[in-house]
Amino acid sequence: MSPNIEGDVKSCCATLYESDLARMLLGDSFHPGGLRLTQRLGEKLGLRSGIRVLDIASGKGESAIFLARTFGCEVVGIDFSLENVNQATVRVEAAKVAHLVSFRRGDAEKIAFPDASFDALICECAFCTFPDKRAAATEFARVLKPGGRVGLSDLTRAATLPPELTGLLAWIACIADARPVEEYSEYLESAGMREIEIEPHDEALAEMVRDIQGKLLGAELMSKLKNLDLEGIDFAQAKTLARAAADAVRAKTLGYAIVVAQR
Ligand SMILES: C[S@@+](CC[C@H](N)C(=O)[O-])C[C@H]1O[C@@H](n2cnc3c(N)ncnc32)[C@H](O)[C@@H]1O
């Protein structure tokens, strides 16, 4: 992929997840399993007070704030979208956890922190969107202290995806470049990580897709009843994507998994 296209993909992804549409369809936690899976990730990483965690692609800050409150750890979140970073910062103040949590703009493929800055790193539902996954995995290992742990949760795919799931909308909705879970562990292993553990959570994705389908129908109905133009949303395209995703989850072509490893 050329550098220009890579930049476009990151910006498109960031813009989609800044939007009111994303909030309407996904709420504030932009990944399957919501905070239940974030808690699971926190437990698997052994988070606790005194630990410094980097949340890569922290979105609107929901997980970072939750982890700090639940485990008492310090969390720094980075996200490609400045808008998300600003919104997350406002939420930190409201949640009164500014002594533990902060956000800044950043790119997972070029993390602006020195080597060995963190005890743990999480990346939820975003690794699959990074155009250069190998560079991101190398950066994850670099910023972790020796013995530090990384926890990804991400979309996985088991076979070639149908054409409806490979267009630009599918890409920025995190589907098109999902990889087999073994490929994610291979990236971590090549970056020097070991003791890799994989935990499947396909049910969380099935639940999220059902929820999105319900919300899309509700929003379309509302827009028809009230004659609203909802930010020019193409409901037909969104419903086709959601239906194709539901079929792929049922066929086990698409799934969701947690991958944990140690540096
Ligand atoms: C599906 S959302 C996940 C957000 C958050 N992790 C969560 O689970 O709620 C994907 C996020 O990745 C961010 N993103 C995309 N490419 C990125 C990159 N190269 N570096 C950092 N953040 C990125 C987007 O701005 C967006 O907030």
The ligand as a MOL file (V3000), in Angstrom:
LIG
                    3D

  0  0  0     0  0            999 V3000
M  V30 BEGIN CTAB
M  V30 COUNTS 27 29 0 0 0
M  V30 BEGIN ATOM
M  V30 1 C -12.8780 0.6400 16.4450 0
M  V30 2 S -12.1870 2.0830 17.1580 0 CHG=1
M  V30 3 C -11.6350 1.4060 18.7160 0
M  V30 4 C -11.5260 2.4760 19.7940 0
M  V30 5 C -11.2240 1.9510 21.1970 0
M  V30 6 N -10.0210 1.1240 21.2360 0
M  V30 7 C -12.4040 1.1790 21.7430 0
M  V30 8 O -12.3530 -0.0420 21.7530 0
M  V30 9 O -13.4080 1.8140 22.1380 0 CHG=-1
M  V30 10 C -10.6810 2.2930 16.2430 0
M  V30 11 C -9.8650 3.5050 16.7080 0
M  V30 12 O -8.5770 3.4110 16.1070 0
M  V30 13 C -8.1000 4.7270 15.8820 0
M  V30 14 N -6.9680 4.5860 14.9520 0
M  V30 15 C -7.0030 4.1590 13.6580 0
M  V30 16 N -5.7560 4.0960 13.1380 0
M  V30 17 C -4.8930 4.4660 14.1300 0
M  V30 18 C -3.4760 4.5860 14.2280 0
M  V30 19 N -2.6820 4.3070 13.1850 0
M  V30 20 N -2.9460 4.9830 15.4060 0
M  V30 21 C -3.7270 5.2820 16.4730 0
M  V30 22 N -5.0910 5.2060 16.4350 0
M  V30 23 C -5.6720 4.7840 15.2870 0
M  V30 24 C -9.3310 5.4470 15.3650 0
M  V30 25 O -9.2000 6.8430 15.4590 0
M  V30 26 C -10.4030 4.8780 16.3130 0
M  V30 27 O -10.5490 5.6610 17.4700 0
M  V30 END ATOM
M  V30 BEGIN BOND
M  V30 1 1 1 2
M  V30 2 1 2 3
M  V30 3 1 2 10
M  V30 4 1 3 4
M  V30 5 1 4 5
M  V30 6 1 5 6
M  V30 7 1 5 7
M  V30 8 2 7 8
M  V30 9 1 7 9
M  V30 10 1 10 11
M  V30 11 1 11 12
M  V30 12 1 11 26
M  V30 13 1 12 13
M  V30 14 1 13 14
M  V30 15 1 13 24
M  V30 16 1 14 15
M  V30 17 1 14 23
M  V30 18 2 15 16
M  V30 19 1 16 17
M  V30 20 1 17 18
M  V30 21 2 17 23
M  V30 22 1 18 19
M  V30 23 2 18 20
M  V30 24 1 20 21
M  V30 25 2 21 22
M  V30 26 1 22 23
M  V30 27 1 24 25
M  V30 28 1 24 26
M  V30 29 1 26 27
M  V30 END BOND
M  V30 END CTAB
M  END
